[in-house]
Amino acid sequence: MSEDLKQVPVGDLHCQRNTFAREFTTTCISCSEKPDKKGFYQVKLYDTILFPEGGGQPSDTGFIDDIKVHNVQRQKLAHIHYTKQSIQVGKQVHLTIDWTRRWDHVQQHSGQHLLSAVMDQAPYNIETVSWNMGEKRCYIELPTGTVKVDLTPEVLANVESDVNKLIVKNLKVVTHVQEADHEDTERPASLPADYVGGGIIRTIEIEGLDKNPCCGTHVESLGQLQCLKILHTENVRGGNTRIFFLFGQRVLDTLDASYTISRQLNALLTCPPENFVDNVDKLQKQSKENLKKAKRLLESLAVYTVNDVEAALKEKPFAIVYKEDADMDFLSMVANVMRDRKVLEEGAEKVVILAAGEKNVGGPIVITGGNNDIVQKTGKIVNSVLSGVKGGGKGRWQGKAQNWKGMENLEQALEQLQA
Ligand SMILES: [Zn+2]
């Protein structure tokens, strides 16, 4: 008998029969000899409480004895556990599950069935075409391009209210099973094409409301969903609309995260949440205004700086402008004013060094001159005096410094240009 036949098939797994099993004892029936390229051993157990990814529900994680199970996948009717250590074949093993992760998946998945069932019925009458369980948020996708329903905020509020009323009603959720290969059994379109040669078809029923073929793990009654919060909608290709939602613990976790941020903003902005938007809007406008003012002040500072450069060039063939609290924008302003005022005449034996940035942090450096020879000569001197500088370029020498150590020696070193 092959090992596959000995395994309980996906569809009839212990986790599918009992959502709430958190511990389980079973037997290891095979384990790959070597890990795969990603370092995982593929382990087959006789039965499992760890759900293999399927039907939109991610795989569970947990432990086989004390060895972590990172992933569980279905292969046809078989189920494979992925571990980083091998498991002894024939050994009786103790399985445990990451229950927080599983319970979240249960709430989102059963919740999706309920939300889709409500959308499917009057007065909405829109069938769900797909769904996604994200790590933070889930969505159902609806073909709103072909259906005449406008998902306005009022409509979505009604949907949310309808679903929450059904949760309070605490309707039972029951599972029906049929042999997949039986001739009376209708094969659901959602069943994977490779799910053949036996197996079980499961139908999840929300009593009196909805029946849907599904392999996932589900709540026993709607009360276990706690509540639904619809977040927002997004229009996607093909005229479809996605409705993003949260069920159960995710609603509380998301509220907690939002509330923490709200408290932090409250302290920063010193205003209540209802004034956050106005307050931030005001701050952004102020900040733009301040930036404009700062630019105007820098422009006038650039003019004064160029006055100094002109004065210096009357005495010597070079001028150094080094400003610790300036940046490339300021250097460009100075360079522009110099160009407009023709400070460096074509061919003149004159050179100007512009540098910015804190001593220990460094920053940009630009060397411009009346001719290329003097620019290159100055570049060499800069490189020999300032060890942290890299740069080059014909006509206009441009570079960057890791720091400005040695800047105080540059003036003296440049005296050789006079010789
Ligand atoms: Zn499902």
Boltz pocket constraint, residues with backbone or C-beta under 6 A from the ligand:
constraints:
  - pocket:
      binder: B
      contacts: [[A, 55], [A, 109], [A, 113], [A, 213], [A, 214], [A, 215], [A, 216]]
      max_distance: 6.0
